[in-house]
Every structure is written in C-alpha cells, then in structure tokens.
Amino acid sequence: MISSNRFYEFFHELFCYPNNLNSYGFIPSYTTKAQNISDLTFDGRFNFNIDNCGKVFWWCEEPFNEVDFDNMHYFALHSNMHPWTNEMHGLGTSSMVPRIRDIAVLTNICIVANSEKSKLKNLLMKKYQYYDWYFFYHGFIALDWFRDYKYLKSTDIKISKLFICLNHLLTENRSYRLTLLSKLFQHNIINKGIVSAPLLDQTLVKTEVFNPNTKLSKSSKLNIMKNLYPVAKPLILDHSNLTTASASIVNNLYSLGSLWNIVTETIFYQDKLHLTEKIFKPIVLRRPFILIGAPGNLQYLKEYGFKTFDKWIDESYDSEQDPDLRIEKIVLELKKLEGKNLLEMYNEMLPILEHNHNHFFGKFKEIITDEAIINFQKCIHLYNKDLSERFQIQDLTPYKDVRVRILD
C-alpha cells in the first residue's frame, strides 16, 4: 500500500530517479502558487546532471488553473530550478533570468504529473510543450486513507435518513453548495437527511452572493437569498468534527442511519474530469451515491469499473451542462425518493454496493497502476519520437518491478 505521506517520494524513486529526472512540487502540497514551488530532494535522491536535467512537476492534488500555471512556467520552472549561471549563457551578471531559448539547451524534458482530464490542461501542455503524465492520484491516496474499511462488515444496518450531505467550503468554486442547500430548504427535504455545513452563516452568504466574481447565476442568487439566507447558520453534526479534512469518515453517522451519500465534489463549474477521495467514501462504506460534480464525472468513474444507481434514480443529471439545472435535477431525484422503503432499497442495491466495495480494494488498484505506467511510457516515447538517438532519453524504468512494488 502506498503511503499518502510518501506518495511523491515513492513515485519519484520508481519512475524519475532511474531516468535522471528531477522532481518539483508545491510546499505545502495543496497550494498551486508559483512562490510555493520547490525541489523535492527526497533525502538526496535528486539528480544534478548538466547533460540531462529533465524535470517532473507534480500538480496532482488540485485542479489546473491558467493563472498559476502560467506563473509556474515563467517564474518558477524557468528561473529558479536549473543548474545554470548567467555566465554559462553569456548573459552577464546583470541579467536576472536566462532566455527561454537558452533554457531549452538544458531542459531535455518537462513532464507534468497530474490527475485531471480537461481541454484547459491540453491547451497548457501544448502551449508550453510539456508532457502529460496523467494518473488517478486521488484513487491511490484514497486506497491508503480508507484501507481499514476493507474489513468493514455490512451487518445490522439501520436506516432512518434518506441521505447524508457533507459540505465544508462554500465560496468561490464551491459556491454551488449554497445553491444545493437553498434547494434542499426550498423543497422541504433538508430534514430528510444528515446535512453538514459548519461554515454557513448569513455573513458568508451575503459575501458570496454580492461578490462580483462569484460563479453563482442570477437565479441562484435569488433562490439563495429567499430560501437559505433567512435560515443560514452553521449546520454541525452531533458527536463529530467535520470542519477539517474532507478525507475523514465518521462511520457512526452512517451506522446511525443515512442511505444515499450526496457527494459534493471539488470540481463543479469547470469543464474537467477530476475526482477526489470524496467519491470513495460511500464506496468503502457500501452506500449508494449521487455525484454533484462537473458534467461527465459520473461516467468517468464508471470507466474505472464502478457501477452506479440508474435503476433507482435518473442519472441524466451527469450530462446536464447548465449548473443550476444539474442541481435542480439532483434535488428532484431526492424528492422522488421521499417516502420509499429505504431498507428495502438498500437490500436491492447490495450486489452493486458489494461490487463497488470489492472493486475498490481489488481490481481498481491494478487499473490505476497500469494506467500510471502506460502514461509515463507515453511521455518518454513522445519525447523521443522525433529526436536523434543522441538526444533521446533511455528509459531505464524497471516496469515489472515497479508494478509489483505499487501493488504490494
């Protein structure tokens, strides 16, 4: 099992170090600001070779954004992280940053390790001639964080609540959660579930609604001010602390009685395929889920072998492009489930719930491991494709051993 605390170090050791590729990433790791980029030395396993100073930049935890990526390119990777001096390039001591043309002499390859699929990413990779090493980072991390739930037994189930919906951040890219909460109040089903929103209050609502850069539509703002603002106060679940890490699972909340997990993902407004550890919470706990994310992300999850619940709900919300309508469709599906026999529904779902649980702890790890290996090979292949042998990277990765070590 890969430790989440050592993930970058472990993958650097397996893929980068054998090929003389240096690793760079954000410190702290959850940021995406250029000033937080640093070399990841990993106790000295850092390749300093003037003839081959290829780089792997780790941008796996957060989704891409163009501003930070541009800053990373111009001010971090290309000014602070190369073994040059100004004199080496004949630029003189007064020059602060080498010319991009001169940098290219030193840089054999720049690979960006990431965990999303998007048009924006494709444009950025093409713009800067970076190589795209995609793999399911959050899948690997979830396997570590939730490893003990492999042994969870599905016995003595008592279900009294229709759903559980946990929300932490509520502004900027996550402001859609305010729309969701307002809809739950509007349709009078907030009390049918276990709902957490510890940061919610009237000040937060007003600040986001009147923020000129908010992603909320005019109709969402009106709905929020009508249905959520008058009752806005922290929604805190008893006997739990859900104000911190989104990876934490409070298992007693599920055993107390919720059925559906309403997963409010990181990505909602952007056109991206990007999932985090949140989607795996209901899977390891053998619960059905409704995924509130960007269009296509439910299908994206299914492509990794997981099954969903279109027998019980209309999952066409996953293809709805309008963000407001996507939330409306989801809330209306919850409304339709009101009054159903929840324990009977759970028993009908058990084959799918067991499949997802077993798949996560079994074949899924093999799928994302093989994907990581294949996509790294593609980066090296594409780089070498049009180069003479003299300038090619000799791929020295022991792939059979790598696969065994990841799956161990």
C-alpha positions in Angstrom: 0.0 0.0 0.0 1.4 3.4 -1.0 1.6 5.8 2.0 -0.1 9.1 1.1 2.6 10.9 3.0 5.3 9.4 0.8 3.5 9.2 -2.5 5.6 11.7 -4.4 8.8 10.3 -2.9 7.8 6.7 -3.8 6.8 7.6 -7.4 10.0 9.7 -7.8 12.0 6.7 -6.8 10.2 4.3 -9.2 9.9 6.5 -12.3 12.0 9.6 -12.1 15.3 8.7 -10.4 16.2 5.8 -12.8 15.8 8.2 -15.7 17.7 11.1 -14.2 14.5 13.3 -13.8 14.3 15.8 -11.0 11.1 16.4 -9.1 9.4 19.7 -8.2 6.2 20.3 -6.4 4.3 22.7 -4.1 5.1 23.1 -0.5 2.6 22.9 1.1 1.3 20.4 -1.3 -2.3 21.6 -1.5 -1.3 25.0 -2.9 -0.8 26.0 -6.6 1.1 29.3 -6.2 4.4 29.6 -8.1 6.1 31.0 -5.0 5.5 27.7 -3.2 7.3 25.6 -5.8 10.3 23.8 -4.5 12.6 20.9 -5.5 11.7 17.7 -3.8 15.1 16.3 -2.8 13.8 13.2 -1.0 16.9 12.8 1.2 19.4 13.4 -1.5 17.8 11.3 -4.3 18.0 14.3 -6.6 19.6 14.2 -10.0 22.0 17.0 -10.7 23.4 16.3 -14.1 24.1 19.2 -16.5 23.7 16.9 -19.5 20.3 15.6 -18.6 18.2 17.7 -16.2 14.8 16.6 -17.2 12.0 17.5 -14.8 8.8 16.1 -13.4 6.5 18.7 -11.9 3.8 17.3 -9.5 0.5 19.1 -9.8 -1.8 16.3 -8.6 -3.8 17.4 -5.6 -5.6 20.4 -7.0 -7.2 21.1 -10.5 -5.3 23.2 -13.0 -5.9 26.9 -13.3 -4.3 29.0 -16.1 -3.0 31.9 -13.9 -1.0 29.7 -11.6 0.2 27.5 -14.4 1.5 30.5 -16.4 3.2 31.8 -13.3 4.8 28.5 -12.6 6.1 28.3 -16.2 7.7 31.8 -16.3 8.8 32.5 -12.7 9.4 29.1 -11.1 10.4 26.3 -13.5 12.3 28.7 -15.8 14.1 30.9 -13.4 14.8 29.2 -10.2 15.2 25.5 -10.9 18.0 25.0 -13.3 21.7 24.3 -12.6 22.9 27.3 -14.7 24.7 30.6 -14.0 24.3 33.7 -16.1 27.9 33.4 -17.1 27.3 30.0 -18.5 24.9 31.5 -21.1 27.0 34.6 -21.8 24.2 36.8 -20.3 26.4 38.8 -17.9 25.9 39.2 -14.2 23.2 41.9 -14.7 20.7 39.5 -16.3 18.3 38.0 -13.9 16.6 35.3 -16.0 18.1 33.3 -18.8 16.4 33.4 -22.2 13.9 30.7 -22.9 16.0 29.6 -25.9 19.0 29.1 -23.7 16.9 27.2 -21.1 15.8 24.7 -23.8 19.5 23.7 -24.2 19.5 22.4 -20.6 16.0 21.1 -20.4 15.6 17.7 -22.1 12.0 17.0 -21.0 9.4 18.5 -18.6 6.7 16.1 -17.5 3.7 17.4 -15.6 2.2 14.7 -13.3 -1.5 15.4 -12.8 -4.9 13.9 -12.1 -7.4 15.6 -14.4 -8.6 15.5 -17.9 -9.6 18.8 -19.5 -9.4 21.0 -22.5 -7.6 23.5 -20.4 -4.9 21.1 -19.5 -4.4 20.0 -23.1 -4.0 23.7 -24.1 -1.5 24.4 -21.4 0.6 21.3 -22.3 0.6 22.3 -25.9 1.4 25.9 -25.2 4.5 25.1 -23.2 5.4 21.8 -24.8 5.1 19.9 -21.6 4.4 16.2 -21.5 1.2 15.0 -19.8 1.6 12.2 -17.2 -2.0 11.6 -16.1 -2.9 9.1 -13.4 -5.6 8.8 -10.8 -3.7 10.4 -7.9 -6.8 10.6 -5.6 -7.5 7.0 -6.2 -4.1 6.0 -4.9 -4.5 8.3 -1.9 -8.0 7.0 -1.1 -6.6 3.5 -1.1 -4.3 4.5 1.7 -6.7 6.7 3.7 -9.5 4.2 3.6 -7.5 1.0 3.8 -9.1 -0.2 7.1 -12.6 -0.1 5.7 -11.7 -3.1 3.6 -12.8 -5.1 6.6 -16.0 -3.3 7.3 -18.9 -5.7 7.6 -22.4 -4.8 6.2 -24.5 -6.2 9.0 -27.1 -4.8 11.4 -28.0 -1.9 9.1 -30.5 0.6 10.5 -31.6 3.3 8.0 -33.7 6.2 9.2 -32.4 9.1 7.0 -32.7 9.4 3.2 -29.3 10.9 2.6 -26.1 12.4 4.1 -24.5 15.6 2.6 -21.3 16.9 4.0 -20.1 20.4 3.0 -17.1 22.4 4.2 -16.0 25.2 1.8 -19.0 27.2 0.4 -17.5 30.0 -1.6 -15.8 30.7 -5.0 -15.5 27.4 -6.9 -17.6 25.6 -4.2 -20.3 28.2 -4.1 -22.7 25.8 -5.9 -23.1 24.2 -2.4 -25.0 27.2 -1.4 -27.4 26.6 -4.3 -27.7 23.0 -3.2 -28.5 23.9 0.4 -31.1 26.5 -0.7 -32.8 23.9 -2.9 -32.9 21.4 -0.1 -34.7 24.1 2.0 -36.9 25.1 -0.9 -38.1 21.6 -1.5 -38.5 20.9 2.2 -36.3 17.9 2.3 -33.4 19.2 4.4 -34.7 17.3 7.4 -34.8 14.1 5.4 -31.1 14.0 5.5 -28.0 14.5 7.7 -26.5 17.8 6.4 -23.3 19.4 7.5 -22.2 23.0 6.6 -20.2 24.2 9.6 -19.1 27.5 7.9 -22.6 28.5 6.9 -23.9 31.8 8.2 -25.6 34.9 6.9 -22.3 36.9 6.5 -20.8 34.2 4.3 -24.0 34.0 2.2 -24.1 37.8 1.6 -20.4 38.0 0.9 -20.6 35.3 -1.8 -23.8 36.5 -3.4 -22.6 40.1 -3.7 -19.1 39.1 -4.8 -18.7 40.5 -8.4 -16.6 37.4 -9.3 -19.0 34.8 -8.0 -19.9 31.9 -10.2 -23.5 31.9 -8.9 -26.1 32.8 -11.5 -28.7 35.5 -11.0 -31.4 32.9 -10.4 -29.2 31.0 -7.9 -28.6 34.2 -6.0 -32.3 35.0 -5.8 -33.0 31.4 -4.7 -30.3 31.5 -2.0 -31.4 34.9 -0.6 -35.0 33.7 -0.5 -34.6 30.2 0.8 -31.2 29.9 2.5 -30.2 33.4 3.8 -33.1 33.7 6.3 -32.2 30.4 8.0 -28.4 30.4 7.4 -26.5 29.2 10.4 -23.8 26.6 11.0 -25.1 23.0 10.3 -23.0 20.9 12.7 -23.5 17.2 13.2 -23.6 15.9 16.7 -20.7 13.8 18.0 -18.4 14.7 15.1 -15.9 17.1 13.9 -16.3 17.6 10.1 -14.7 21.0 9.9 -11.3 19.8 8.8 -10.1 17.1 6.4 -12.5 16.0 3.7 -11.0 12.6 3.8 -12.2 11.8 7.3 -15.0 9.3 7.6 -17.3 9.4 10.6 -18.6 5.9 10.4 -21.1 6.3 13.2 -23.1 8.8 11.1 -23.7 6.1 8.5 -24.5 3.4 11.1 -26.9 5.8 12.7 -29.0 5.7 9.6 -28.3 7.5 6.2 -28.7 5.7 2.9 -27.7 7.9 -0.1 -24.4 9.9 0.0 -24.7 13.2 -1.8 -21.0 13.7 -2.8 -20.2 17.4 -3.3 -17.0 17.3 -5.3 -14.3 19.9 -5.7 -15.0 20.5 -9.4 -18.4 21.6 -10.4 -18.4 24.7 -12.7 -15.3 23.8 -14.8 -15.2 21.5 -17.8 -13.0 18.9 -16.2 -12.9 15.2 -15.4 -11.5 15.3 -11.9 -12.5 13.3 -8.8 -11.1 13.3 -5.3 -11.2 11.0 -2.3 -14.8 12.2 -1.5 -16.4 9.9 -4.1 -14.8 6.8 -2.5 -16.3 7.4 1.0 -19.7 5.9 0.1 -18.0 3.2 -1.9 -15.9 1.9 1.0 -18.9 2.2 3.3 -21.2 0.3 0.9 -23.6 3.2 0.3 -25.2 4.5 -2.9 -24.2 7.9 -4.1 -25.3 10.9 -6.1 -22.3 12.7 -7.5 -22.5 16.5 -7.6 -19.6 17.4 -9.9 -18.9 18.7 -13.4 -20.7 17.0 -16.3 -19.4 13.6 -17.3 -17.7 12.8 -14.0 -20.1 10.0 -13.1 -19.4 8.4 -16.5 -15.7 9.0 -15.8 -16.0 7.0 -12.6 -17.8 4.2 -14.3 -14.9 3.9 -16.8 -12.8 2.7 -13.9 -15.2 -0.3 -13.3 -17.6 1.1 -10.7 -21.3 0.7 -11.0 -23.9 3.4 -10.3 -27.6 3.5 -9.5 -29.7 4.3 -12.6 -32.1 1.6 -11.6 -33.3 3.8 -8.7 -32.7 7.3 -9.9 -32.4 9.2 -13.2 -28.7 9.8 -13.7 -29.1 12.1 -16.7 -28.0 14.9 -14.3 -24.4 13.8 -15.2 -24.8 15.1 -18.7 -26.6 18.4 -17.8 -24.4 21.3 -18.9 -26.4 24.0 -17.0 -25.1 24.1 -13.4 -28.4 25.3 -11.9 -30.4 22.6 -13.8 -27.9 20.0 -12.7 -28.5 20.7 -9.1 -32.3 21.0 -9.6 -32.4 17.6 -11.3 -30.5 16.1 -8.4 -32.7 17.6 -5.7 -35.8 16.5 -7.6 -34.5 12.9 -7.6 -34.1 13.1 -3.8 -37.6 14.4 -3.6 -38.9 11.4 -5.6 -37.1 9.0 -3.1 -39.0 10.6 -0.2 -41.3 8.0 1.4 -39.6 5.0 -0.2 -38.8 2.0 2.0 -35.1 2.7 2.5 -34.1 -0.6 4.0 -35.8 -2.5 1.1 -34.0 -0.2 -1.3 -30.7 -0.9 0.4 -31.2 -4.7 0.2 -32.0 -4.4 -3.5 -28.7 -2.4 -4.0 -26.5 -4.8 -2.1 -25.0 -6.6 -5.2 -23.9 -3.2 -6.6 -22.7 -2.0 -3.2 -20.6 -5.1 -2.7 -19.2 -4.9 -6.2 -18.0 -1.3 -5.7 -16.5 -2.1 -2.3 -14.7 -5.1 -3.5 -13.6 -3.5 -6.8 -12.1 -0.5 -5.0 -9.9 -2.8 -2.8 -9.2 -5.2 -5.7 -9.1 -4.6 -9.4 -9.2 -0.8 -9.2 -5.7 -0.6 -7.8 -4.4 -2.7 -10.7 -6.2 -0.5 -13.2 -4.8 2.8 -12.0 -1.3 1.3 -11.5 -1.2 0.1 -15.2 -2.6 3.4 -16.3 0.2 5.3 -14.5 2.8 3.1 -16.0 1.5 3.2 -19.6 1.1 7.0 -19.4 4.6 7.5 -18.2 5.9 5.4 -21.0 3.9 7.5 -23.5 5.6 10.7 -22.2 9.1 9.2 -22.8 8.0 7.8 -26.2 6.5 11.1 -27.4 9.6 13.0 -26.3 12.0 10.6 -28.1 9.8 10.2 -31.2 11.4 13.0 -33.4 14.9 13.1 -31.8 18.1 11.5 -32.9 19.4 8.8 -30.7 22.0 11.2 -29.2 19.3 13.3 -27.6 16.8 10.7 -26.6 16.1 9.6 -23.1 17.0 6.0 -22.4 14.0 4.7 -20.4 15.6 2.8 -17.6 12.4 2.2 -15.6 12.1 -1.4 -14.4 8.4 -1.6 -15.2 7.8 -5.2 -13.9 9.4 -4.3 -10.6 7.5 -1.0 -10.5 4.2 -2.7 -10.9 4.9 -5.3 -8.2 6.0 -2.6 -5.8 3.0 -0.4 -6.3 0.6 -3.3 -5.9 2.4 -4.7 -2.9 
